[in-house]
């Protein structure tokens, strides 16, 4: 039996047919937030008829229930990464998602239809998660803990994977080491604190005053208000690894001064995308590589430390550890504001204007 119908609530064209495995759902189009050009929040369009590609063998189709707003989303909307995304416009923004599996590719073994999952796309994905239906590869998803809502789950994976890439893949932190997080009040910084604590590290962090109690409750041994304290004086001793989520010249100077020889400095503010946007990929990418190599050599010679630009990357091992920690209640990103996806422009405007400092999640009805 096979039939096609229009789902008025979701504005999605869906084909259902019976198979030996039960009722299967194939979505051909759906509602999505589309970015036709770069600019302010007003350029985003909520369209009802965005096509949904056929699944590759390793892919999973997820009915989104909640998607979070990351700084990368607002920066991409404004033109960050245009050297990559300009030829691909229109694109769909969004990296995080939490929802239910509605279809799986032929080689997918880890998930079944109806299962609740959460996960995140790579930063360069052109078809993002601001949509009723999202496609991710099997290794970009994990089961959602039953104790966690879709809103809570959608706030976690992109930020936590960014922190994981820095601390575990790059610095390879181990139990007993000292870890410094610059900017622990943000989503990536707060995830980094929790990951480092879970790894058995001694964690210190800088933050604004309102985040101190939260960081201490998460297991940080020190939480320093950078607006009222001398960070270099307050943070005694030297650290094995420092993750700088702010990435300005002063935070880089302070973090590097506090590292021991053999330590790792990692910043989220690498220059690869910005230089490629400014000069084009052919010139910008080699220029960024040269700048990074120069800094690595400079700091290796002057301080004996490793210097890195760090980015989120899909990492099955990291995602499964994130799942384990969320299920155990040891990893959570607080959500400050929840809005319906129909108010995506208002959400981006609030983040641009810093009217909402914390995490914003869009619910997908």
Phi, psi and omega in degrees: 000134181217133178208153183241136179213164179258118178276105187295325182293318183264351185052046183236136173273123188227134174252130176243142169210154180276136175230177179296338180269002180113198183276126183243147185243125175242120181261129181259332175206160182201176175280140179204155174271115186252141175251101181279338179203165180277149179161207180281182181303333183293343183282342181290142181235131175268105184255149183264350191232042180279127184292148176248116183295158172295149181285139167282164184305329184262013187254158181233135175262123185244129170282108185291138173247331177205142176225143183260159178261116178257157174306327179298326180297312182291325178290319177298318179302323181279351176124357177294129183085016183298334179297333177268314192269340181307313180291346185262354182302144359282147178240168175250126180282174175105137180242321185267153173204150168224134182183206182240145177288129176244345177197154180224150175289166188297334182260002182285127182244342190275342187229155179232157178300134181096347182286139177275132186220164168215157183180190184211147176272160174295151181303335184266006180294129181274335176256098186275204189253358177284070185201162176293326181231134187233140177251125176228155174284160184303323183277004176259007183229152170218161177298142176279131176301134181301332183283352185250136178285165176297323178299312180296317183293322184292341181281349194264308201297315184294314179296316183292323178291327175296314179294320179299316181303317182290308190282318186264315183282323184266299183281339181051054181299149180225166182305135177092347180283161177260129183236133177249130176243114176273118182087051182286353180280340178279172185297313180294316180297317181292321176297320180298318178301313182293321178294319180292320177298316180297332179279358178087020181270160173268117193246133171237151182212150169260152182190176170279163186305321186291347181261354186301309183298321180296318181292320178294321178294332179280355175113359176295140179277333177222139172226111188255126176284107185290345181278343184231352182238154173278107187300317183294328178282318185289326181269097184280149176081192183234154189248153177277331182210145177225124174255118182257104181274352180268308170074028173265171186301320183291317180292326176296315180299312183296312183299316181293325179293338183263359180273144173277162176299136185090358180280175182236128171252129181229130178240145177279349187261054175293160187256007184300308183292317183295320178290323177294323177295322185283319188245357186091155185298320185298327179260317186296320182294311176297325179296316179297318179299319179294316180297315180297314180299320179298315179293320179299316179293319181299311183283331175295320180286317186277326186235349182070029182239160177267136184243131186221144161265129185240145182223157174293143175216140176300128186216102183304318180297315179296318181295322178291325176291321176298318176300315181298317181289322178294320179296327179275359180077019184257001180215121181206142175248115181298140178255121181276325185215136175241130180228155173289154183297338176294344178254032181298324179296318178296322179297314180294320179297319180296322177289319179299318183274001182058032174284333174237116183275322185276195186286136176246134178237139177258123176274137182252108184272000000 
